[in-house]
Amino acid sequence: MKLKNILVPVDFSPFSDMAVEYALSLAEKFEAKVVLAHAIVLFNEEPYEEAFLKAYEREVKLKEKETNDLFIPISEKASERGVEVTSEILRGFSAADAVLELIATSEYDLVVMGTHGRTGLKKWIYGSVAEKIVRMSPVPVLTVHNEMSEFNLERILVPVDFSDYSKKAVEAAVALARKFNATLQFLYVVPQDFHPAWFAGGVATTFKLDVELRERAAERLMEFTGETGVHASYAVLEGIPHSEIVNFARALNVDMVVMGTRGLTGLEHFVVGSTTERVVRLADKPVLTVGREFIDSDDVKNETEEALNN
């Protein structure tokens, strides 16, 4: 995994401070450059009076000056650690769109973000900035959830669903594991979807209905991930995928979760949802999402069913 340019969207809250710290640690390891980006969200209505427009422009420029001042201590800290840091001040009607436009017009290898922001939990993760960037970014996004006492990357969890999205995540995880001499834990979660009549018959697990399913899935998991060249373990669970992933990551005390994301938009995203986004919301571990935009969502289901039936 090549990391030469790392983008860190910041709002100068403790949550984005965590992201900055994580990005600096990665930059030290990869000898990468860090770019800090702060988006100033503009008034979304058309100003009709010239006086209002001039006053508003003065206010925006004042915010830009304040932002430049806030960049200074971060740059000083980075300089002490030997990391080159530059900064970008963005303008836009949406912070997420401003960051995505910057990503699209520049050459970044990774985006590092905190999952909570100055304007609160709902603004930054439950339907806005971080969630949209995770879903739409053409480059990997690392979301940081808790304060880092010490940079550590010894155990990486990689949930897969046998889709092309997962293949990209496996490739990224293997590259990180080789760089940090980390171990990999691959996981497949069999979705538990019972017909009500099965409960009456005493069926409590999918593996009871198909006694060879766990073994077949484990074999496919090892085949799918291939020869990684690093120490790897494999697990097959059943249940609600995002819950099982979050709980498994917590139980193993992994240092990072690496997942693929589908890049769905509009009604398709509303209907299908995303296991990855739910993990990003709920995990207390850093989550690296690797995107492959605009693949037909039916491919995921078809690929998974075909893999398990072969």
C-alpha positions as semicolon CSV with decimal commas, in nm:
position;residue;x (nm);y (nm);z (nm)
1;M;0,000;0,000;0,000
2;K;0,165;0,319;-0,119
3;L;0,131;0,614;0,118
4;K;0,297;0,931;-0,003
5;N;0,024;1,190;0,049
6;I;-0,221;1,170;0,340
7;L;-0,521;1,402;0,363
8;V;-0,666;1,488;0,705
9;P;-0,995;1,683;0,710
10;V;-1,000;1,870;1,042
11;D;-1,243;2,082;1,241
12;F;-0,998;2,137;1,534
13;S;-1,207;1,930;1,772
14;P;-1,052;1,659;1,994
15;F;-1,185;1,406;1,744
16;S;-0,996;1,550;1,448
17;D;-0,692;1,591;1,677
18;M;-0,697;1,211;1,712
19;A;-0,702;1,175;1,335
20;V;-0,407;1,413;1,301
21;E;-0,207;1,212;1,555
22;Y;-0,278;0,888;1,371
23;A;-0,191;1,044;1,035
24;L;0,140;1,176;1,169
25;S;0,231;0,829;1,299
26;L;0,156;0,676;0,958
27;A;0,349;0,954;0,784
28;E;0,654;0,881;0,999
29;K;0,640;0,513;0,908
30;F;0,583;0,568;0,535
31;E;0,783;0,892;0,502
32;A;0,467;1,054;0,368
33;K;0,344;1,411;0,351
34;V;0,032;1,524;0,538
35;V;-0,220;1,778;0,410
36;L;-0,462;1,933;0,658
37;A;-0,795;2,050;0,512
38;H;-1,062;2,259;0,681
39;A;-1,391;2,335;0,507
40;I;-1,571;2,662;0,569
41;V;-1,937;2,597;0,498
42;L;-2,097;2,882;0,309
43;F;-2,444;3,028;0,343
44;N;-2,674;2,821;0,124
45;E;-2,907;3,099;0,013
46;E;-2,842;3,350;-0,262
47;P;-2,759;3,690;-0,104
48;Y;-2,945;3,963;-0,292
49;E;-2,801;4,275;-0,131
50;E;-2,448;4,389;-0,211
51;A;-2,392;4,509;0,146
52;F;-2,482;4,166;0,279
53;L;-2,247;3,999;0,030
54;K;-1,955;4,223;0,131
55;A;-2,017;4,167;0,502
56;Y;-2,042;3,794;0,446
57;E;-1,714;3,789;0,252
58;R;-1,543;3,971;0,539
59;E;-1,678;3,710;0,781
60;V;-1,549;3,424;0,567
61;K;-1,206;3,583;0,537
62;L;-1,197;3,626;0,916
63;K;-1,274;3,254;0,955
64;E;-0,998;3,171;0,709
65;K;-0,750;3,375;0,912
66;E;-0,859;3,200;1,232
67;T;-0,818;2,868;1,057
68;N;-0,465;2,950;0,946
69;D;-0,378;3,037;1,306
70;L;-0,517;2,701;1,423
71;F;-0,302;2,518;1,167
72;I;0,020;2,658;1,319
73;P;0,053;2,438;1,633
74;I;-0,023;2,125;1,428
75;S;0,246;2,214;1,176
76;E;0,494;2,280;1,457
77;K;0,422;1,940;1,614
78;A;0,466;1,770;1,276
79;S;0,793;1,951;1,213
80;E;0,930;1,824;1,544
81;R;0,853;1,470;1,427
82;G;1,009;1,523;1,086
83;V;0,680;1,516;0,894
84;E;0,610;1,767;0,618
85;V;0,266;1,929;0,661
86;T;0,078;2,170;0,438
87;S;-0,275;2,302;0,472
88;E;-0,581;2,374;0,259
89;I;-0,878;2,596;0,340
90;L;-1,185;2,494;0,145
91;R;-1,511;2,675;0,074
92;G;-1,836;2,501;-0,005
93;F;-2,202;2,456;0,078
94;S;-2,121;2,109;0,213
95;A;-1,807;2,011;0,404
96;A;-1,822;1,658;0,264
97;D;-1,857;1,776;-0,096
98;A;-1,571;2,023;-0,051
99;V;-1,342;1,747;0,076
100;L;-1,451;1,505;-0,197
101;E;-1,380;1,767;-0,462
102;L;-1,032;1,817;-0,317
103;I;-0,973;1,442;-0,325
104;A;-1,092;1,422;-0,685
105;T;-0,862;1,700;-0,804
106;S;-0,550;1,596;-0,613
107;E;-0,335;1,287;-0,571
108;Y;-0,394;1,149;-0,223
109;D;-0,330;0,792;-0,116
110;L;-0,528;0,798;0,208
111;V;-0,781;1,010;0,398
112;V;-0,769;1,001;0,779
113;M;-1,071;1,131;0,972
114;G;-1,211;1,142;1,323
115;T;-1,567;1,015;1,342
116;H;-1,710;1,293;1,557
117;G;-1,681;1,664;1,483
118;R;-1,727;2,003;1,631
119;T;-2,095;2,015;1,530
120;G;-2,180;1,691;1,702
121;L;-2,219;1,320;1,641
122;K;-2,504;1,339;1,391
123;K;-2,330;1,603;1,180
124;W;-2,007;1,411;1,133
125;I;-2,104;1,047;1,120
126;Y;-2,476;0,964;1,127
127;G;-2,557;1,108;0,790
128;S;-2,306;1,370;0,692
129;V;-1,937;1,439;0,652
130;A;-1,745;1,125;0,750
131;E;-2,015;0,886;0,635
132;K;-2,040;1,044;0,291
133;I;-1,663;1,056;0,247
134;V;-1,632;0,689;0,350
135;R;-1,897;0,597;0,092
136;M;-1,781;0,815;-0,197
137;S;-1,404;0,858;-0,166
138;P;-1,208;0,705;-0,456
139;V;-0,913;0,653;-0,217
140;P;-0,906;0,457;0,111
141;V;-1,044;0,632;0,421
142;L;-0,924;0,559;0,773
143;T;-1,171;0,660;1,044
144;V;-1,027;0,700;1,394
145;H;-1,258;0,653;1,689
146;N;-1,061;0,681;2,012
147;E;-0,757;0,861;2,143
148;M;-0,436;0,680;2,062
149;S;-0,208;0,631;2,361
150;E;0,055;0,459;2,148
151;F;0,068;0,387;1,777
152;N;0,040;0,014;1,732
153;L;-0,049;-0,206;1,436
154;E;0,006;-0,570;1,528
155;R;-0,330;-0,734;1,453
156;I;-0,559;-0,647;1,161
157;L;-0,914;-0,776;1,118
158;V;-1,038;-0,817;0,760
159;P;-1,410;-0,903;0,721
160;V;-1,493;-1,028;0,370
161;D;-1,806;-1,120;0,176
162;F;-1,630;-1,273;-0,129
163;S;-1,704;-0,968;-0,343
164;D;-1,467;-0,749;-0,544
165;Y;-1,500;-0,489;-0,268
166;S;-1,354;-0,737;-0,022
167;K;-1,074;-0,829;-0,262
168;K;-0,955;-0,468;-0,259
169;A;-0,967;-0,466;0,122
170;V;-0,765;-0,788;0,139
171;E;-0,497;-0,638;-0,085
172;A;-0,472;-0,326;0,134
173;A;-0,463;-0,528;0,456
174;V;-0,190;-0,758;0,327
175;A;0,024;-0,460;0,227
176;L;-0,018;-0,304;0,573
177;A;0,056;-0,634;0,746
178;R;0,381;-0,669;0,554
179;K;0,481;-0,311;0,628
180;F;0,415;-0,341;1,002
181;N;0,487;-0,713;1,043
182;A;0,128;-0,753;1,164
183;T;-0,093;-1,061;1,174
184;L;-0,417;-1,087;0,977
185;Q;-0,751;-1,219;1,100
186;F;-0,993;-1,290;0,817
187;L;-1,363;-1,316;0,899
188;Y;-1,676;-1,415;0,714
189;V;-2,016;-1,369;0,877
190;V;-2,300;-1,588;0,751
191;P;-2,611;-1,365;0,767
192;Q;-2,866;-1,519;1,000
193;D;-3,204;-1,495;0,831
194;F;-3,450;-1,746;0,971
195;H;-3,803;-1,817;0,860
196;P;-4,029;-1,792;1,170
197;A;-4,133;-2,156;1,129
198;W;-3,774;-2,266;1,186
199;F;-3,776;-2,133;1,541
200;A;-4,078;-2,351;1,615
201;G;-3,877;-2,647;1,495
202;G;-3,594;-2,569;1,734
203;V;-3,354;-2,430;1,472
204;A;-3,124;-2,184;1,647
205;T;-2,833;-2,169;1,405
206;T;-2,779;-2,174;1,029
207;F;-2,504;-2,427;1,080
208;K;-2,766;-2,674;1,206
209;L;-2,956;-2,645;0,877
210;D;-2,639;-2,690;0,672
211;V;-2,381;-2,884;0,873
212;E;-2,113;-2,834;0,609
213;L;-2,162;-2,459;0,571
214;R;-1,898;-2,349;0,822
215;E;-1,633;-2,577;0,674
216;R;-1,724;-2,481;0,318
217;A;-1,714;-2,110;0,404
218;A;-1,379;-2,145;0,582
219;E;-1,226;-2,319;0,281
220;R;-1,361;-2,052;0,049
221;L;-1,228;-1,783;0,282
222;M;-0,876;-1,924;0,267
223;E;-0,900;-1,963;-0,110
224;F;-1,037;-1,611;-0,155
225;T;-0,767;-1,440;0,053
226;G;-0,488;-1,642;-0,106
227;E;-0,128;-1,672;0,007
228;T;-0,062;-1,352;0,200
229;G;0,299;-1,410;0,300
230;V;0,217;-1,312;0,659
231;H;0,065;-1,500;0,950
232;A;-0,313;-1,526;0,903
233;S;-0,608;-1,680;1,089
234;Y;-0,959;-1,751;0,962
235;A;-1,299;-1,744;1,132
236;V;-1,658;-1,802;1,021
237;L;-1,943;-1,671;1,237
238;E;-2,315;-1,622;1,189
239;G;-2,548;-1,340;1,282
240;I;-2,598;-0,976;1,190
241;P;-2,277;-0,895;1,000
242;H;-2,197;-0,550;1,139
243;S;-2,268;-0,657;1,499
244;E;-2,055;-0,969;1,471
245;I;-1,769;-0,772;1,316
246;V;-1,774;-0,503;1,584
247;N;-1,795;-0,756;1,869
248;F;-1,525;-0,978;1,716
249;A;-1,290;-0,680;1,675
250;R;-1,346;-0,584;2,037
251;A;-1,298;-0,938;2,166
252;L;-0,971;-0,983;1,976
253;N;-0,856;-0,631;2,063
254;V;-0,742;-0,574;1,706
255;D;-0,556;-0,257;1,611
256;M;-0,745;-0,194;1,286
257;V;-1,040;-0,321;1,083
258;V;-1,000;-0,317;0,703
259;M;-1,318;-0,339;0,491
260;G;-1,444;-0,275;0,140
261;T;-1,721;-0,024;0,077
262;R;-1,965;-0,021;-0,214
263;G;-1,998;0,348;-0,298
264;L;-2,377;0,336;-0,328
265;T;-2,578;0,654;-0,370
266;G;-2,936;0,775;-0,360
267;L;-3,224;0,529;-0,325
268;E;-2,998;0,228;-0,374
269;H;-2,796;0,326;-0,067
270;F;-3,112;0,393;0,135
271;V;-3,256;0,050;0,053
272;V;-2,941;-0,163;0,060
273;G;-2,755;0,015;0,338
274;S;-2,397;-0,072;0,417
275;T;-2,241;-0,309;0,667
276;T;-1,919;-0,112;0,639
277;E;-2,082;0,217;0,736
278;R;-2,245;0,055;1,038
279;V;-1,907;-0,079;1,147
280;V;-1,758;0,269;1,104
281;R;-2,031;0,410;1,329
282;L;-2,011;0,148;1,601
283;A;-1,653;0,022;1,617
284;D;-1,416;0,150;1,881
285;K;-1,120;0,053;1,662
286;P;-0,981;0,242;1,361
287;V;-1,156;0,131;1,042
288;L;-0,988;0,149;0,701
289;T;-1,243;0,147;0,419
290;V;-1,135;0,068;0,066
291;G;-1,383;0,175;-0,200
292;R;-1,478;0,055;-0,544
293;E;-1,740;0,295;-0,667
294;F;-2,063;0,227;-0,848
295;I;-2,053;-0,150;-0,890
296;D;-2,398;-0,298;-0,921
297;S;-2,509;-0,399;-0,571
298;D;-2,654;-0,731;-0,697
299;D;-2,298;-0,840;-0,776
300;V;-2,223;-0,870;-0,405
301;K;-2,513;-1,107;-0,338
302;N;-2,449;-1,310;-0,652
303;E;-2,075;-1,344;-0,587
304;T;-2,132;-1,450;-0,227
305;E;-2,397;-1,710;-0,311
306;E;-2,192;-1,850;-0,597
307;A;-1,881;-1,876;-0,377
308;L;-2,058;-2,072;-0,102
309;N;-2,240;-2,304;-0,340
310;N;-1,925;-2,408;-0,526
